[in-house]
Amino acid sequence: MTAAQFRSGVPGDWFVDPVNLGVPGVRRATPTEEDNPLGWQTDALCAQTDPEAFFPEKGGSTRDAKRICTSCDVRGECLEYALQNDERFGIWGGLSERERRKLKRRAS
């Protein structure tokens, strides 16, 4: 079978653009993004994983959540949101509640 014969059975519109499909992690900047300050959450890796890792029991490990945060594209937006909204529980932007408090004290 030649390449031409193989391709003849493939529809011309076989490609699906992930931006148009709405795949997490692939976002198209739009003028209305300013109207949705939480739009970054659609790209958050934590939204695609087990939420319990980000809200461990007292004394529980935060290692898995922080590891996920290190490769998240919206880590900065997440941390900024947590600091502005005084989030008291969970891992946000790769930091625990205690770490966020320390950061706020240093910034003051």
Stockholm file with secondary structure:
# STOCKHOLM 1.0

chainA/1-108         MTAAQFRSGVPGDWFVDPVNLGVPGVRRATPTEEDNPLGWQTDALCAQTDPEAFFPEKGGSTRDAKRICTSCDVRGECLEYALQNDERFGIWGGLSERERRKLKRRAS
#=GR chainA/1-108 SS CCHHHHHHTSCTTCCCCHHHHTCTTCCCCCGGGGGCTTGGGGGCGGGGSCGGGGSCCTTCCCHHHHHHHHTCTTHHHHHHHHHHTTCCSSCBTTBCHHHHHHHHHHHC
#=GC SS_cons         CCHHHHHHTSCTTCCCCHHHHTCTTCCCCCGGGGGCTTGGGGGCGGGGSCGGGGSCCTTCCCHHHHHHHHTCTTHHHHHHHHHHTTCCSSCBTTBCHHHHHHHHHHHC
//
